């Protein structure tokens, strides 16, 4: 087998945009004499649909690759690391295509004989399933767009996948040429000041490359991260900086890399296009949310306190719950003379405090409902604009020796990714979501009743899951 690597800087050239670290299109070219494959990892939010990359980018890039290098478009994996932008982060589309093609050209020109090996690492300290499981059976997603739920409503956490899938590629003399590593966690924290950044995948890749030296390149592939985020995502007590997270992931990857043995290998790739149905239940879900919204608004009536009165009163009753309104001797004196005025006042104050606290909880729920309704309306508009037609989706399966990769053009949730790994006949199977297109979230069918952000930011019907998993099972068997 022969392999080559190269990268191109694809960072925006807008001088008004502050850039913390550079963004890249990284290319790994593979050729075993029978099959040629390109894996392109781009520091972008998505391959179309949202962010800086339009829907026209992927087909145009593949057309150019086919025309210039005679590599079939179905043998090209184009992946977004899903770094979240503060605004525009990439150069313009025409320049983006040319720079990516330059990296492909250089990778093909640098092909050298290699051996490969597959392995896995683990990093469980930095991630959390962001859709909390509530005691009433619903889900509440940790987001900056609305508050977290009250602590006493939280029952449990959802699943995560802490596995790091690793492909090691060495030159024949044993020097590393490339590391492909796959991990499932949203890159959201960014850097102080909200500057352009590749986020934690960029810092992890930089660390890996510095440690390996010899021009080795690290390519990050985002996993089934739909409902996974950094555990510090909502931390308000320290600056938002993902470098420490990237450092931890990079070190854990390097630790596992040392134990991977390389050998001769062959390639195989299978690409299949399926159709995902669009959901039809959005109007009913919007109506249910609007009804809940109306009930919560009605519950705000008969509020006596304002915040100016509430806060000192709340502190007084929290600090001194037994004798909140005066010294203890005043309560004892009132008891001795048969006066009930202090107790009566306390009862009224406590009722008003409880009402105000309930109003705060209602406000927090209303903030989430407002966001959910607008998100559902947005996806309803997407489906209406498409006339309800099914969505064509490409699923690739790539085998590089023992390393097996399946792709998805959606933000796959952790449970789906874990199930695919668990049921695969190949011991080193990994999932690269955010690849070859973008169709927003892909939750498990059972999660649609959960009501988390991932089932709200979703225009696919629940049946997408069974179609996808059946397709992946077939591809994995054929590989």
N, C-alpha and C positions, 0 to 999 in steps of 0.2 A: 504494500500500500504506500502511496505517496500523499503528502499533505503540504499545504502552504497556508500562511496566515498574513494578514495585513489589516490596516485600519485607516480610516479617513476621519478627520475632524469635521463634524457636522454642526458645530455650535453656531448659533445666530451671530450675524455680523452687525447687528444693530448697536451702534455706539451708546445708545441710551439705556441699554440693558446691562445690568451688573452681572458678571459671570464669576462664579466661585471656582468651578473646575470645568474642564472641557468635556464635551459630549462626543461620542464616537460611533461610527458604523464599523463593526469588527467582522471580518470575514475569515471563515475556515473553509478551505477547499480540500476535498478528499477525492482520491481516484485509486481504485484497485485494479485498473486495467480493463474492467468490464463496466463499472458504474462510476459516474462522477456526481458528487453532491456538493452543494454550497450551503453552509449555515451562516446566516448573516444576523448578528445581534446588534440592535440599534438602541441607543439611549433615547427613547421616545416613550410617550404615554401609550400609544396604540398604533396599530397598522390600519389607519383610517377611522372614520366615524367621529373621533374627537381628537383634540390636540392639533399639532402642526402638520400631520401627515394626512392628506386627503385620500379619498377612496380610489382616486386615479393612480396613486403612486405605485402600489404593488403590481398591477397588471403592466404598467409602463416599464417598471424596473425589470420584470421578468421578460418582457418582449425584447428589451435591449440586451439582456444577458443571452437570450436565445439567439438573437441576431449576431452579436459580436463574438460570443464564445461557444456557440452551439451546445449549450447546456439546457436541457428541457426545463421549462418553468416549474413543472411538478417535482423536479429534483432540487428546487431552491426553497429553503426554509428561511423566511424573513420574520424576525421576532422583535418585539418591543419589550425592553426591560421594565416598562411601566413606571418610569420615574415621572413624578407629577410636577408639572410646570407652574411657575408663578405667573406666567404669561407666555409669549412666544419664546421658545428656547432653541429652535432649529433654524438653519438657513432655508432659503426659499426652495420650493419643490424642484424646479429645474436644476438648481445647483446641488440639491440633495441627491438627486438621481446620478448626476455626473460624479459626485464625490464617492458615492457608494460603488459605482462602476469602476472608479479608479482603484478602490480597495480590492474589488474582485480581480481586476487585471493584475495587480501586484501579487495577490495571493497565488494566482495561477502561474505566474512567472517564477515564483519562489518554491515551487513544489520540490520536495525532497523525500527520500524513503524514510518511513517511520514504522514504529511499532506502537500498539495502543493497549490500554488496560482500563477496566471499569472498576469502580468502587463506590463507597458511600461514606459520608461523615455524618456528624450530628451537631446541631446547634439549637438548643431549646430555650435559651435564656432571653432571647430578644423578641419573641413573637407571642401573639395571643389571638385567639379567635375573637374578632371584634363584635360579633353579634351575640350579646349576652342572652342566656336563657332565663326567662322570668318565671316566677312561681305560678302565674296564670296561664302558662303555656305559650306565651308570645315571645318574640325576639325583639331586642332593642339594640341597635348597632351603635358602637362607639364612633362618633363623628364630631368634627368641629362645627358642623351645621346646626347642631342642637345639643342640649344637655345630656349627661348620662342619667340613667334612671335612678330613683332612690335606692339606697343600698339594701333596704329591707325587702325589696321586690325581687332581688336577684337570687336565682336558684343555683345556677351552674354556668360553666363555660362550654363552648362548643369544641369540636376536634381541631387539632393542628397537625401539621406534618413537619417535624423538625429535621427530616432527612436531607442531607446534601448529596445529590447525585453527581458523580464525578467521572469524566472521561479524561484520561491522561494520554497525551500523545508525545512520544519521545523520538528524537533522531536515533539513528542506528548506533551512535556512540554513547547513548544513554542520556544525552542532554535534553531537557524538556523543550518541546516546540510550542505546545499549547495545552491549556487546561480548560475544558468546558465544565462548568459547574451549574447545577440546577437547584434552586431553593425557592420556597413558597412563602413570600411575605410582601405585602404592599410597601413600596418605598414612598413614604409620606412625610417624614419629619423634615427633611431638607437641611438647610444650613442657616445660621443666624442672619437675619436681614432678608431672608427669602430670595437670595440670589439663585441664578441658574446653577444646577448641580445634577450630576448623575446619581446623586443620593447614595445610600449605603452600598448598592452594587458597584458604583464607581470606586468608592474607597476600598472595598474588598478586592476588586480586580487590581487596583494600583498596588496594594500590599503584596498580593500573590506574585505579580510581575516583578516587583522589586526583589523579592526573596528568591525567585527562580533565576532571574537575570538571563544572560545569553539570548536576549531578544524574545523570550517566551511570551506568549500572549494569553490572557485570561478572558474567556467569553462567558458572560453570565446569561443564563436562560431562566426567566421567571417561571415558577411552578403554578400549582393550583392555589393561587393566593386570593381568590375572590373575597373570602371572608376573614383573611388573616392580615393583621397589621402589627406594627411595632408596639411592644408593651408600654413604651413611654410616649405613645402618640398624643395622649391628652395631658401629659405632665405639664403643670403650670409653675413648677418650682425650679426649673433649670432651663437654660437656653435650648432652643430647638436645633440640634446638631446631630446628624446621622453618622458622623465619622467614627465614633466609638462603636456603633452597631456594625458598621462595615469592617472595622478592625477585628471584632470578635468573629464575624463570619469568615473573613479571610484567614485568620489563624486556625479556625476549626477545619477549613478546607485544606490548608497546608498540612495539618496534622494527619488527616486521612490520606492525603496524597502520597505520603512517604511509604505507606503500606501497599500501594498498588503496583503490581508487576505488569510489565508490558510484553506483548507478543505480536506475531504476525496475525493479520485479520483480514476479513473481507467485508464488503459493503452490501447492503440491500436497502431499498427504499420502495415503499408502496404509498400511493396517493389515491384517495377516494373522495369524491364530492357527494355529499348527502344534502337533504333538505330538512331544515328545522321548521316546524310550524310556529306560527305567531299566536300569542295568547289572545283570548277573547273575553276575559273576565275583568278587564281593567275598569269599565264603567261601574260594575257592581262594587268593586273594591273602593273606588272613589266615593260612591254613594254611602257605603258603610262608614268611611272615615268622616264624611261630612255630617252624618248623623251623630257620631261620637263628638265631633267638634261642637255641634249645637248643644248637646247635653252638658259638655264642659263649660261652655259659655253661660248657660243657664245657671250652673252651679256657682258662678261668681257673684250672683245677686246677694244683697243683704250683707255686704262687707262693711264693718264699722271702722276698722283701723286703716290708716295709711302707713307707709313704710316708716315715716318719722315717729309715729306712735308705736308701731310694732316692735322695732328693734330694741329700744331700751326696756320695753315691757317684757319682751322675750328673754332678754339677758337676765332680768331680775327674777323671773320665774324659773329660769334654768339654773341660776346660781343658788337660789334659796327656795327650793320647791315647797318646803314645809311652812316657812314664814316669809313669803315673798314681799308683802306690802309694808312690813314694819318690823321692829324688833320683836323677839319672842315674848318679852314681858307684856307687850301691848295685846298680843293674842291671848296670853294667860289672863290678863286683866279683863278683857272682854268676856272670856269664858266665865270668870267669877261673877261678873255683874249681869250675866245673861244676855249680853249684846251679841248680835250676829252680823254686824255690818261689815267687818273685815272678811269673814268667810263668804258672805254674799258677793262682795266686790271681787274676791278671788275667783269665785265660780264664773262670774260674768267675763272677767278678763281671760280666763282659761278658754272659755267658749270662743271668744273673739280671736285669741291666738291660734286655736285649732283651726278656725275658719280661714285665717290668713295663711297658715301653713298648707292647708288643703288647696288654697288658691295658687300658691307657688307651684305645687305639684301639678295642678291643672294647667298652669302657664307652660311648664316644661313639656307636658304632653301635647299641648296645643302647638308649640313650636315644632315638634316632630311631625304632627299631623299636617301642618301647613307645608312642610318640606315634602312629605310623602305625597300629598295631593298634587303638588306641582310636578313632581317627578313622574308620577303616573300619567298625568296629562301629557307630558312631553313624550312618553313612550307610546301613548295612545295615538298621538299625532304621527309618530314614526310609522306605526302600523297602518294608519289610515292613508298616509301618503303612498305606502307600498301597495295599497289595495288589498291588504290581507294576504298577499302571496307568500308562500313559504320562502325561507331564506337559504340560499345555497351556501354550504359550508364545506371547506376543504379540511380533511383529516389526513395527516401524514404519519407514517410509521417509518422510522429510520433505525437500521441496525448497523452498528460500527463495532465489529467483534462481538463482545458480550454486552456492550452498552446499547440499550434499546430506548428510543425516544418516541413518544407519540405527541401529536400537537393538537391544539384546539384554538379556534378563532374567538373564543369567549373567555370571560373571567370565570374560570371554573372554580367552584368552591372546594374546600379541603376534603370534604367527605367523598366527593366524586373522585378526586385524585387518589385518595387512599384506597378506595375500592378497586380502581384500575390497577394500581400496583399490587394489591393483595391477590387479585385474580389472574395476574399475568403468568404465562408459562416461563417467562424469562426472569432470572433472579435479579438482574439489574435493569429494571424498567422505570422510566421517569417520564413526567408529563411537562411539556412546554406549552403553557397557555399563552394568550396574547400573540398568537402566531398566525401569519397568513390571513389577516383580516381582523375585524373587530365587531362583535355583536353584543357588546355590553355583558351583563352577568348571566352565568349559567348555573343556577342553583339546583340541588336535588329536588325531585318532584315533591317529596315530603315537606320541603321547606317553604313551599308557597303559602301555607297556612301560618307560618311562623311570623311573617310580617316584618322581617328585618329589611335593612336597606337593599340587600342584594336581590330580594324578590320584588322590591319596588322599582329599582333601577334595572328593569328587565322587560324585554318585549317578546321573549320566547315563551311558548306554551310549555307546560311541565313535561310533555312527551319528548322534548328535545333530549332529555337525559337518556331515556331508553334507546333512542335512535343512535346517539353518540356512543354509548357504552357497547351496544351491539356491533357498531362499525369498528370500534377499537378492538374488541375481542376477535373479530374476523381478521383484522390487519395483523394483530399479534400472532395469531396462529399461522398466517401465511408468511410472516417474516422468518 
